[in-house]
């Protein structure tokens, strides 16, 4: 799946009307989160050129959607308004979304 397909999928599931650059930024952040989980000991410059495995492409889109929907309330601990309750344990992606992404052993190719 290329970036344009991921962008379209993200736009559909979030009903976002944001600029493509904004949505692509969230997709890149999601990609970095997955790669960081897969290769926890690489430095930031080593991620350039790496791709996520095909089986994690929809996970990348779901993580990007999660980050996009949480925009503006990243560190929120509790918010109650008109019967709507929101609270977040942390400002990062929940572990539940990354349960099946395991660290890799060796040097990525």
C-alpha positions, 0 to 999 in steps of 0.5 A: 500500500503506498502513501496515497492509499494510506492517506485516502484510508485515513481520510475515510475512517476519520472523516478528516478535512485536513490538508494532505500534509497534516495527515501524512505527518500523522502517518509518519508519526505512526510509522515512527512509533511502529519502527521504534517498537520494532527496533528500539536501539536504533538512533533516529537517523537509522529509521530513514528509508525503513518501511514497516512490514505489510501486516502493520500498514493498517495498524499504522493507519489506526495509530494515525487516526488515534493520534489525529482524533486525540489532537488538542487533548494529548495530555488530558487527564480528565474532562467532563462536559455535558455528560461526556467523560474523557481521561487519558492515562498517558499522552502516547499510543496505548499499549493495546495498539502495539501488542503484536509489534515485537522488537526485532533482533539484528540490523534492519535491511 
